Amino acid sequence: MSTEQSQQLYRRAKQLIPGGTQLLSKRPEMFAPDQWPAYYRSAKGCETVDLDGNLYLDMSGMGIGACLLGFADPDVTAAVVRRVQDGVASTLNSPDEVALAELLIELHPWADKVRYARTGGEAMAVAVRIARAATGRNLLAVCGYHGWHDWYLAANRSADGASDSLHGHLLPGLSPAGVPAQLAGTTFTFTYNKIDELADIVRRHSSDLAAVVMEPTRSEEPQPGFLEAVRTLCDRSGAVLVVDEITAGWRFALGGAHLRYGLEPDIAVFAKALGNGHPMAAIIGRSSVMQAAQETFISSSNWTEAAGPAAALATVQKMRRLDVPAHIHSQGMRLHEGLRKIADSRRVPIKIVGQPALTFVSIDHPAGAALQTLFTVRMLNHGILAGTIFYPSLAHEPRHIDTYLAAAEVVFAELADAIEHDDAVKRIGGPVKHVGFSRLA
């Protein structure tokens, strides 16, 4: 299976684009350097065609979690096409902004106001700005991954130089280069389900703590009382509770994972699946906090384009009609159970973490990175995009999971042999995948 057109274009891209791609998680080096097909010609459902005409079943990130309904969902596409034909930009505003706000508030009775952006990172920056403006405070406590902006990477700035406080928050080794040294000591990290760590931050910085920023869930369920304790600490300290639903949102419950757990934040942030791949983000919250958006300058021309709200309306309306969380949980469980069975039978030491809707798979072995690369390369030969994550979508059916498992059984036989002979690197036919953030040569 040749991917030469993609490889040639990616070599050119690295000469023109720092980092090669716009998103770290889409770098070929994160999967199988020199072999992963970097570019697509078309994508529909859960299948993608690359530049060389190869058809792949996507058993990986589905647009890194953005396409929860599947690629090019017909209902969402139809809504966007209608909007594009009528014009996506005007001196006036799109009425869909109001319709979407009403729908989001209906789904979130605790919220009163809505602001929009187009990407998750900038939406989180908006949420943090609002929290700081509402409280008149500066400091932040964070748990989980929240993007690339200065306020977040400041956690990796320390008074005595760069650190990696964010190591355990999804991506290790995130460099704070370019983040002002003066921001050292403004963002503190705590670990999910370890309420004592947050309590210590609150104890030390309560009077200047603007916000607690966290994902309601990602890899694990909250322990009994954890989220309630977070809410209590915020109430006592006067800090704004911001939940990041950019990845978790809509996968675990209609309206977001925080609703599943009965958590009422002050602000919730949505992106990715909100537009099913079309750029759209929303910051929703209580009036008492959101009104601060009027007291600080938050404004952007492209936050008023009309395709995003049209996509979001169609996406959320479809998710109201169909039980998407139940479907993707079922498909994720099918993969979990099947892959564990295969790994046990082949004696390949895999580790499956995360809930079925957000699955992370690794090979628990000293040569794990090489074995994972070999797995990805061999799955490509079976016409399957597979890496360390599987984000199921509405487009995935049991037959797709079974196709993946049938191929994995063949590949795991080779992995077992590679472990026995300690020669995974030789079998890859190219470099080993990168782990975490790495600067490209």
N, C-alpha and C positions, 0 to 999 in steps of 0.2 A: 504494500500500500504506500504509494508515493505521496509525500507532502511537500515536494520541492518548491511549489509556488509560494506556499506559506513561509517556508524556511527562508527563501530568497527575500521575500518582502520584509520579514522580521529582521533579517540582517541589515537591510536598508533602514528600517525603522530605528534601530539602535544607533545609527549614525545621525539621525535627525531628531529623535525624541529622547531626552534624558530619561533613563529607566526603561525605554522601549515601549511601554504601555502607559495608559493613564491610571490604571488600577493595579496595585501590587499583586492582588490575588488573581489577576489574569496574565501575569508574566509566564511564558512557557517554562522559564527556569524553575518555577514553583511546582512543575509537574514532571517534565522530562526534557531537559535542554536539548535543543537541536532535533527533537523528534515530535514534540507536541505541536499540533496544527494551530498556529496562532490566530488565524483569521477565518471568518465564515462568509459564505456567499448568501446563505439563506438559513432560517431557523423557524420551525413550526412544531407545535406540540412539545414533544421532548426530544426532537431530532434536529440535527444541524448538518449542513453540507458545507465542507470547507472549500478553499479556493481551487483545490485539485479535483473537486467533484466527489470526494469521499463522503459517504453518509454515515453519521455517527448517532448512536443512542446516547443522550446526555444523562449519565448517572453520576454527575458531579454537582456543580453549583447552580445550574439553571439560572445563568446570569448573576451568579453570586447572590442568590436568594431573591432577586428582583421579580422573577417571572413565576409567581406562585400559581397562576392559572395555566401556565405553559407559554411557550413562545408564540407570539402573534395570535393571541386569543381572538377568535372571530368577533366576539361582542365588543371587546375593547378596541380592536382595530377599526371596526365599523364606526364607532363613536369618534375616534381620532380622525379618520378619513373625512367624515362629515364636517368636523371642525376645521380641518386643514382646507377643505374646499371653500368654506365660508370665511377663511382668514383666521390666522392664529394671533395676529397683532393688530392693534388699533389704538387710536388716541383714547378710546373709551375702554371700559372694563368688561370682562366676560361675566355674564350672569351666573355661569356655572360656579363661580367662586362662592356665591351666596348659597346656592343649592347644596354644594358640597359641605359648607360650614354647617348648615342645618342638619344634614345627614350625620356628620361626625358628632355633633352635640347630642343628637337623638340617641346615638349608640353609646355615648359617654355622659350619663346624667350628671356626673360630678363636674363636668366642664361647662364653661359659659362662652368662651371666646376662642377664635381661631386665627392664626396667621399662617401664611404659606411661604415656602421656599421651593427649590427644585432638586436639591440633593440632601442626603442625610447629614454630611459633615457640616454644611452651612446651616442646616436646620438646628443642629445641636449648638452651634455658635450663637444662633438667635436665642435659643432657650436659655443658655447661660447668661447672655447679655440681659435678657429680661429678668432673670433671677437676681442678678447683681443690681440692676436698676431698682427692682422692687424692694430689695432689702437694704440698699446702701452699703453693702458689704463686699468683700473681695475674694475670700478664700473658698475653695471647693474641695469636697470629698468625692472621689470617684471609684466606681467598681465596674470592671468590664471594659470593652473596647468602644470608643466613641468618636473615632475619626482622626483627622490630620491637623487640626487647628492648634494654634499656640496655647490656648487655655488647657488643652488636654496633654500635649507633649511637654508642657511645663512640669508635669509629674516626673519627667526624666531629667529635669534640671535640678541640681543641688548646689548649695553654696560652695562646695569644694570641687565642683566639676560635674560632668555628665554622669548619670546613674542609669539604672534600668528598673525603676520602680514599677514599670508597666509590663515587666517580663511575664507575669502570670495572667495577664489580661488579654489573651488571645494571641497577640503578636509580640515575640521577644525582639530585642535589639533595635527598637525604634529610635533613631537618632534625633535629638533635639537641636541639631545644627540649624542655625537661623532663628531659633526661638530666643528672645532676649534673656540674657542671664538674670536680669532684674525680676523675671517671673519665677525664679527659683523660690520655693517655699510658698507658692500660691495654690498648688494642687496636690492633694494628698490621696493616697490609694488605700483601699481596704479590700479584704477578700470576701467573696460571696459566701454567705452562711456563717461568717465569723463576726457576730454583732459586737464582740468586745473590741475589735479593731476600730469599728466606726465609733463606738462609745468613747474610745480614747481620743480620737480626733475631735469629737464634739467637746469632750472635757477640756482639751487644751486650747481649742479655738472657737468656742461657742459664740463669743460676742462678735466675731468677724466671719462666721461661716455663712456664705451666701446660699449655697445649694449642696445637696447630696444628689449625685448623678449616678444612675445605675440602670442596668438591664433588669427587668423583672425576673428573667430566667434566660439561660442559654444552654449550658451543658448539663445542668442538674436542677432538680426540684428544690424549692426553698424548704429549709427545715421548719418544722412547726414553730410558729411564733417569730421567725426571722423578719419577714416583711412587716409584720405588725410592730416589731421593735424598732425597725427603721423609721416607720411613720411616727412613732412616739418620740424618738430622738429629734426628728425634724420639728415636731410640734413644740417640744420643750425648748429647743435652741432658737426657733424662729427661722430655721433654714428652709429653703424651698426644696421640695422633693420632686426631682425631674426623672421620669422613667423614659429610657431609650427603647422604643419599640421598633427601631429601624430593621433589625434582623428578626426579632421574635414576633413582631406584630402580625396579626391575622393567622399565624400558623397554629396557635394554641387555642384561640377563641376568636369569635367575630368581634372585632374592635380592639384586640390586643391581649397579651398574656396577663397584664395586670388585672383585667376583669375576671379572668379565670380564678385568680387568687383572692379576689375581693379587696384588692388594694386600690385606694383612692389617692393618687398623687396630686401635686399642684400643677404640674405640667407633664404632658406626654408628647413624644415626638415620633412621627411616622415618616417613612420614605420607602425605598425599595419597592415592596409589593403593593404599596398604595396605588401606584400607577401601572402595575404589572409590566415593568420595564420601561415605561415612559417617564421622563423626569418629573417627579412630583413629590413634595414633602409638606407636612403639616405639623404645626406646633399648636396644640390645644391646651387650654388651662382654665383655671378659676379666674373670675373677673378681678379679684383682689390682687392677683399677681400679673395677669396678662395686660392690665391697664397700663403697666409700666412701659409697655411698648410704645406708648404715646409720649413718654418722657425721655426717650433716647432715640437716636436716629437709626432706624432699621428700614431699608428701602432698596429695591433693585428692579430695574426695567424688566428683566426676564422672569421675575416672579409674577408678572401680569400676563404672560403669554397664555393662550387659551387651550392648547392641546393637553397640558398637564391636568387641569381640572376635569376636562372631558374624559380623559383616561381614568382618572380616579373615581369619578362618578360611576362609570360603567363597571369598573372593577369591584367597587364596594357593593353596588347593586347586585352583581352576579354572586358575590360572596354571601349576600343575604338570602339568595335563593337556594344556594347549595351548601352543604355542610363540608366545606373545604378542610377544616381541621380534622374531622373524623376520617376523611379520605386519605390525607397525607400521613396521619398516624398509622393507619392500616398498612399503607405501602412501606413506610419506614420500619414497622415491626416485621413485615415479611422479609425485608432485607436483613435486619438484625438477626433474626432467627436462622435464616438460611446461611448467612455468612459465618455465623458462629459454628454451625454444624459442619460446614466445609472445613473451616480452620481446625476444628478439633479432630476431624478425620484425617487431615493431612499433617497434623501436629505443627501447624504454623502459628506462632505466638502473636495473635492479633489482640488489639485492645479497641473495643468499641465503646466510645463515651458519647454523652449527649442523649437527648431524648429523640424518639423516632423521627420527629419533624425536623430535627437539626442533628444529623449524625456525623460523627468524626471517627475515622478509622485509621489506626496506625499499627505498625508492626513492632512489637516490643522485643527488640533484638539489637545487639550492638551495631549490626549492619542494617538497621531499620531503614535509613534513608535510601540506601542502595536497593534494598528489597522492595521498598515502596515504588521507586523509580522503575524497577523491572516489572512490577505489577502493572503500572500505568502503560508502559511500552507494549507489553503483551496484550493488554486489554484493547489498546488501539488497533492491534492486528485483528481483533474480533469485532471491530467497528463500534467500540464503546469508549466514551470519555469517562475516565474514572481516576480519581485521585484520593485525597484524604477526607473529603467531605461528600455527603450525599444529602441534598436538600430536595426532598420529594415535592412534586407539584400535582395539581389536579390532572395534568395530562398523563401522568404515570399510571399505568394499569398493571395488574398482576402479571401479564405476559411480559412486560418490560423488566420487571424485577426478576422473573424466571430466566429471561435471556441473559441478564447480568450474572445470575448465580451459576448458570450452566457454563459460561465462559470463565468465571472465577474458579470453578472446580478444576478446570484444565490448567489455569495459570497457577493455582496454589500447589498443584503437583510439582510444577517446576520450581516454585519458591522453596518447597521442602527440599528439593534436590540441591538447590543453590545454597541453602543453609547447611546441608550435610557436607558439601564440598567447599564451602566458604569462597564462592566464586561469583557472587551476585554482580559485582562491578564489571567483571569480564563479559557477562552476558548482556549487559544493557545496550552496548553498541554506541555509547555516548556518555556525556557527563552525568553525574548524580545530581538530583534535584537540590535546590536551595532549601534551607530551613529558616524561616523568619525573614527579616529584612536584610538584604544584602545589596551592596553597591555593584552594579554591572560594570564589567571591564570595558 
